[in-house]
Amino acid sequence: MHDFSIPGLTPLILSFKLAGVTTLLLIILATPLAWWLSQTKNSFKPVFEAVVALPLVLPPTVIGFYMLILLGPEGFIGRSWIGMGGDTLTFSFTGLVIASMVYSLPFVVQPIQNSFEGLGRHTLESAWTLGSRPLDAFFSVVLPLSAKGYLTALVLGFAHTLGEFGIVLMVGGNIPGKTRVISIAIYDHVEMLDYSYAHKLSAGLLIFSLVLLIGVYLINHRWRIRT
Amino acid sequence: MSTLDVTIKFNYPGFDLDVCFPLPTRGISGLFGPSGSGKTTLIRCLAGLERPTHAHIRVGNSVWQSEEVFLPPHKRRLGMVFQDVRLFNHLNVEGNLLFGYKRTAPEDRKIKIDDVIAVLELKTLLNKRPEKLSGGEAQRVAIGRALLTSPSLLLMDEPLAALGEQHKKDILPYLKKLPQKFGIPVLYVSHDFEEMASLTQYMICMDQGKIRAKGNLLDVASELPHVMNRWAPDNYIDGEIISSDQFKLPDGQIIQIPPSSSPVRLVINARDISLLHSPPEHYAGDALLKGRITEIVKISDRKNIVSLSLAEQEIHAILGDRGGNEPWISPGNDVFMVVNRIKLETG
């Protein structure tokens, strides 16, 4: 299936696939969550915000440990998943996606929420008084005006998932072609003292991440000048 | 018989709004009062942006709110212009103008795009981004955007408050034209009496969440000494230049002016006018004009405001030092005005 003449390629492709799927699902999930957080007057709002921010401060091994328990065949998510006809989540790609979504949640929710809050009620109110229904106002005014927040969320979510290690190792293990992502491949090569190969993979990831971030800052800067 | 009826009771912590009034269905009605008097809350209730405890709001045949009904803002046929403009930055001027138009049912689109562009002089702005507009231009776009929903009521919440003096002056003529050009009643909120007086003759005065007075602008204002003591409006008088230093009013009166080549308006401050029963042999001042008294509003024992018709244009004269108490100063009488100082304004 994969070209085994370039062994570094399989983990790389897997990493990109994981980061892509995770970010896409997160953006869809984070939009209503961020909207609710930005609009709610619920006095427990700080509690919800703290829960969303938890992955920022917890060691990945802690998240990985709990995810392993939750996703395992006896865990709440794992059992429900199997009940719905799915395979075991632990040591599978699907399991990795779920765990990564938890791990990268704040990186996607927070920029979007900040954008929504920056708009304030004012923009929405003028859309309403111009005959725009709430859902229409969201899609034709709020979303386009939050493009910058979405771009930040997209890039941070993607890059952060690309760089994860601890959770992947705990939830997914190290199965080539299935859960062996780039960060784990690098770790493997270092352990085997294959420094030159670890170098190639690390430098590749470093340059890619740097280019991605420069791109984002460049676009953000252009936007700032325009607005 | 009015077709706009408003009753609102709204209890906030620390603030009660309690108002009931009919609104004239034509022209601009002013909603005047100090900051914190509840003006903005009132029109936010009208727009459906606040939900008052008890309210009955009826516009024409449509009930916007009653005990059983609460129409959300997008279902109320209203236009709203905010103090802070609130254009959509992701759309250009044309996109902003058409935003509400597209969301108005085709059979309800009574106001034409071309008319709005012409009246508000937006043609050269259509392709610009909102952030490239001056404050006055942006507010004109916001007014056009609201008009293009063909509303049955236009609400304007201090639309000039954030603008500089010059931009204010530039935009006032556009505002004055609106009701007659588009046939929409306007409720105009301001705490600036000068602005109010130059736009409307009907005023509702609010204070601490209640309506203190409503009716003819000067009658209402006469009960507000702190406002009237400071008020000294400029009167603008149109006419044409017939030779380099002669200005002719529409009724044929001719005034000597400093030489001017471009078209001008006369600017006469209300304090610079004194009234005489008969023409004097000599007078000290820039001009002697003839007009007819239309209204006298007593501000205090010492002070009267006299409204006059000068060549079909309404002007105000403020008479201090017991001026205006003479018996010949009464509505319908022709009088002579000595004008101390005339300024010219081009355009």
Contacts between the chains, C-beta under 8 A, distances in Angstrom:
chain1	res1	chain2	res2	distance
A	122	B	82	7.3
A	122	B	84	6.8
A	122	B	86	5.4
A	123	B	86	6.4
A	123	B	88	7.1
A	125	B	49	5.6
A	125	B	73	7.3
A	125	B	82	7.9
A	125	B	86	7.6
A	126	B	80	7.3
A	126	B	82	6.6
A	126	B	86	4.2
A	126	B	88	7.7
A	127	B	88	7.7
A	127	B	99	7.6
A	128	B	48	7.8
A	128	B	49	7.5
A	128	B	72	7.1
A	128	B	73	3.9
A	128	B	74	4.9
A	129	B	47	5.7
A	129	B	49	7.6
A	129	B	73	5.2
A	129	B	74	7.6
A	129	B	76	7.9
A	129	B	78	6.5
A	129	B	79	7.1
A	129	B	80	4.2
A	129	B	146	7.4
A	130	B	74	7.9
A	130	B	99	5.4
A	130	B	100	3.4
A	130	B	103	6.4
A	130	B	145	6.7
A	130	B	146	7.3
A	130	B	149	5.9
A	131	B	74	5.2
A	131	B	100	5.4
A	131	B	103	3.9
A	131	B	104	5.9
A	131	B	149	5.5
A	132	B	74	5.7
A	132	B	99	7.5
A	132	B	100	7.8
A	132	B	103	5.7
A	133	B	74	5.4
A	134	B	72	7.9
A	134	B	74	7.6
A	136	B	103	7.5
A	137	B	74	7.9
A	140	B	99	8.0
A	141	B	88	6.0
A	141	B	90	7.7
A	144	B	90	4.2
A	145	B	88	7.2
A	145	B	89	6.6
A	145	B	90	5.3
A	147	B	90	7.6
A	226	B	129	7.5
A	226	B	131	7.2
A	227	B	89	6.2
A	227	B	131	5.8
